[in-house]
Amino acid sequence: MRQVKIISAQEAAMLLKDGDTFTTSGFVGSCIPEAINKAVEKRFLETGEPRNLTYVYAGSQGNRDGCGAEHYAHKGLLKRYIAGHWATVPKLGEMAMNNEMEAYNVSQGALCHLFRDIAAHKPGVFTKVGLGTFIDPRNGGGKVNDITTEDFVELMNIKGQDYLFYPAFPINVAYIRGTYADECGNISVEREPLTLESTSVAQATKNTGGIVVVQVERIVKAGSLDPRLVKLPSIYVDYVVVADPEDHEQSLHCEFDPTLTGEERAPEAVASGELLPLDAKKIIGRRGALELKKDVAVNLGVGAPEYVASVASEEGIGDYMTLTAESGAVGGIPLGGVRFGTARNADAILDQGYQFDFYDGGGLDQCYLGLAECDEKGNINVSRFGPKIAGCGGFINITQNTPEVYFCGTFTAGGLKLKVEDGKLVITQEGRQKKFIKQVGQVTFNGEHAFKCGQHVMYITERCVFLLKEDGLHLTEIAPGIDLQTQILDQMEFEPKIDYVDGKIKEMDARLFSEALMGLKH
């Protein structure tokens, strides 16, 4: 019988050699091999080794507090960093901005699929996701700073159609999270809230001659694991690290929650009878909820888009939609913060690559995502604001392939205050920053490309609604009480096309500005 090789986190850290390419598991604060991450950082700070590593992972790994991927944020440790989402690892963003390492921000879904194709010894990933955005080599190819010159993404034409190509490469070391390892080295994940791309990563690493190390909670007897829960069979695993509990939290700084794994089910929420406060986000959520159809698969972004689900629940139509997260959760109640990507009472938890197969193939019916910057062509930027790199994550996969796309956010940012009086919207303090600008700082969503692909795209704010048409942004609705010139046009850097009906602009639904329920269930 094969015997698993158990090593310490310090020994696992010693497996990295100068110049290696490595990866780690995790999604925001969940499924992170924190004991090993800490050990690699400690080794580098004490010895200056290893150096010049290439670090690649698909999603986001951290909590903005030095945990997760930020353990690797040291000059000299990393030569190159490739990731889909950057917002939770600002220290790595600072390194990139200081030209202390080469850096790329590319599609989270493409990276998930790339691991799978590396495993199969395919040439790499061919995808249309990202065409016309900042990932397109014609627009920078996802390069983040001046010292990054090599093309990581290539443009190819296949049978008359453009594709982006991500070439495969070998992975020397993979640090992955699991729950239990049996005596043979089979790894189960029953206490993990997500399965992510761990199977593909392990296969890719093994099949390119690399080393797979898995951090677990404990070792159990051979043959005691449910084979259906084993995501990493022993033939994929070289070493196992048994971590202390404080370095093996289900999510960073969070106690174990069995309702995130299906081990238990949380009681269904009972309506309290109290309505959400009538603020800007609720107005936006209500307008978004008006677009909901029955029995739809939906992806919701954070912030204002989350209020679409809150309003739907308040109105008794929460069961109209099945919420999904790019991390692999289907159904249930999505969580935010450090546990973003997990879901309470989920219907299913898929590998992340399969979720992106569904997204990339147009499986979603509707998506509601954030509105940080928008320009006259309908382009959206949520990925980079000057020196601040948020990263695109799965935003491009979601918005580029969903038939109905709704961008939700306040009209201005930074100190906006408002109230509703007698069914009219009153702006008591305007936001300091304009969000509708002449040209976005980075194209995360390409309006022209979306229109050519036949997508229905709407931009929802608390005071007006825009629709994407062939010639750009059209103002189609205005809130009662809002002055077109001073509170819309003067707060934009461009003048949108205005759709008049019988000489007037259509008013937003009066129910949006009432304290009472809207009656959407009927």
Secondary structure, DSSP 8 states (H G I E B T S, - for coil): -----B--HHHHHTT--TT-EEEE--BBTBS--HHHHHHHHHHHHHH--S-SEEEE-SS-B--SSS-GGGGG--BTTEEEEEESB-TT-HHHHHHHHTTSSEEEE--HHHHHHHHHHHHTT-SEEEE-TTTTSTTSGGGTTTB-STT--S-SSEEEEETTEEEEEEE-----EEEEE-SEEETT--EE-TT-S--TTHHHHHHHHHHTT-EEEEEESEEE-TT-S-GGGEEE-GGG-SEEEE--GGG--SBTTB---GGGTTSS--------S-----SHHHHHHHHHHTT--TTEEEEE-SSTTHHHHHHHHHTT-GGGEEEE-TTSEESSEE--GGGTT-EET-SEE--HHHHHHHHHTT--SEEEEE-SEE-TT--EE-SEETTEE-B-TTHHHHHHH-SEEEEE--SEESS-EEEEETTEEEEEE--SEESB-SS-SS-SB-HHHHHHTT-EEEEE-SSEEEEEETTEEEEEEE-TT--HHHHTGGGSSS--EE--BTTB-EE--GGGG-SS---TT-
